[in-house]
Amino acid sequence: MAERSTAAVDVADNSGDEPLTAKADAATTDGTAQTQDEEGAGPKDAESGRDGSAAVPASPDLHSGHKLARRYRLEECVTRLDGFSSWRAVDEKLRRAVGVHLLPADHPRARSVLAAARSSALLGDPRFVQVLDAVEEDDLVYVVHEWLPDATELTALLAAGPMEAHDAYQLVSQISQAMAAAHREGLAHLCLTPGAVLRSSTGQYRIRGLAVNAALRGITADQPLRTDTEAIGALLYAALTRRWPYESDAYGLSGLPKDLGLIPPDQVRAGVHRGLSELAMRALANDGATASRQEQPCTTPDELAKAVAAMPRILPPEPAFTAPPEYQRTTYQQGTYGRPSARPSSATQPVIAVPPPPLQSRTGKALKWAVSALLIAALGLGSWQLAETVLDRGNDSGEPTPTQTTDDGGDDNNAVAPSKPLDVVGAQDYDPLGADGSEKPATIKNVYDGDKGSYWSTDGYYSADFGRLKEGVGVVLDLGEVQQVGTVDVSFLGGTTSVELRATEDSSVPQMPGGFTKIAHGSGTKVSLKPDKQVKARYLLVWLTKLPLSDDGNYRGKISDIKVTS
């Protein structure tokens, strides 16, 4: 059950609509297929609507083990309602878990789901669960996206209790910034609930179902900016109070008391951060007014993100350290180790050991004289060697000692050929593990143009290991033909970067990093990658495996120059 709730596939909890399938199917929806009144999706449901279709085709009757496109093997159905189903599946080509939404091609929402999935895939923002594929095949339409088994739903996080101020601050900051970026590209969520927000093991929040969940459920809004902003405010309210900011219970949270209206979070629970409480009220539908201040309402995610940035930063709580146990001196430290018992004993008396007398015999005297003689001999030998060294230095005329060489008239086969620069005839970005397969291709020529002021940069990520989205990204250098490779010098900007050098003699660039041979690795801002043995290659892959922290708060790799010598 825990894996289902973190896999970024279930959209039933984002809808609030009664499924059209039988109640018997409720077991496959992960316990989230509830009615509108049960979920209490909020007043914005008045703006939302269905596509008006009266007849919805039944969900495709598929089973575990079925393959799509001879690649995606269905494993477990986690949602089945409204004529579509959601599955946990395996991408057998890349050997990774994925999520799949399935619906009939004649479903009234099939075209809108395809359009929403393809638009969401173009965004390529790592703060959203990425759409990997959107296909219409035979009589099926399916959308393939990431599966995140190590992430936890916000619903599960709130089940343990309200969040600390720092965690709630990170939640509203990251979610508002992500949704502001999505709306700048013309994409809205419209189903932003606690079930649509995931927190990774590194503390980064990711949003699933951008545009796709609303298309699957036929939900629209006249004011999508305001709808998503109010949804973020509801998430913040729930994080601060563990209460849903409407009268109805929803997502495992109790609603507000009836006939009381919307009250600030700091009046619901003691100890709530005052600034975050006011921020939640500004995002919700209360015209931005609070009890103590008259702030302008936040009507768009961008306005909300700016309001969060204007707040004083909330630091994480100090770690609590338990006091160490009282120091106890050991028996040895107390000076009693090895001593006899302190209790008196009249039976025996301790025996005092008397040291033996020094050697007074003839043998002892002879041994003393032998040792003395050896010491005198050693001192004499050392003095003689020191004098010889000083005399040799005085006789040294400073002229170099001639050396004898043998000229057999032939070439030395063991001589190492001098290194020379190799021309790079072309380069390309290399991101086979990414959602869109590209990484800033427009500036790729800056890595070998000889200008150290220009550079190629990766996308921004939330951690040094690419937000755990992939193993790395890189640049492929084309030497024009197979040549002897000696050293590859790489200059980075922004901080210490970990990098690998890989090579291949093939006439084309391998599709995956495993097609290259790893020949060197290093880290720093100026890294010299030199193979342990002679290597010949046509294509070189400069593969970045760990990124530095950039000034904008994201992790980015920046290559300003690459030089290749034989």
Buried (B, 14 or more C-beta within 10 A) or exposed (E): EEBBBBBBBBBBBBBBBBBEBEEEBBEBBBBBBBEBEBBBBBEBBEBBEBEEEEEBBEBBEBEEEBEBEEBBBBBBBBBBBBBBBBBBBBBEEEEEBBBBBBBBBEBBBBEBBBBBBBBBBEBBBBBBBBBBBBBEEEEBBBBBBBBBEEBBBBBBBBEEEBBBBBBBBBBBBBBBBBBBBBBEEEBBBBBBBBBBBBBBEEEBBBBBBBBBBBBBBBBBBEBBBBBBBBBBBBBBBBBBBBBBBBBBBBBBBEBBEEEEEBBBBBEBEEEBBBBBBBBBBBBBBBEBEBEEEEBEBBBBBBBBBBBBEEBEEBEEEEEEEEEEEEEEEEEEEEEEEEEEEEEEEEEEEEEEEEEEEEEEEEEEEEEEEEEEEEEEEEEEEEEEEEEEEEEEEEEEEEEEEEEEEEEEEEEEEEEEEEEEEBEBEEBBBBBBBBBEEBBBEEBBBBBBBEEEEEBBBBBBBBBBBBBBBBEBBBBBBBBEEBBBBBBBBBBBBBBBBBBBBBBBEEEEBBEEBEBBBBBBBBBBBEBEBBBEEEBEBBBBBBBBBBBBBBEEEBBBBBBBBBBBBB
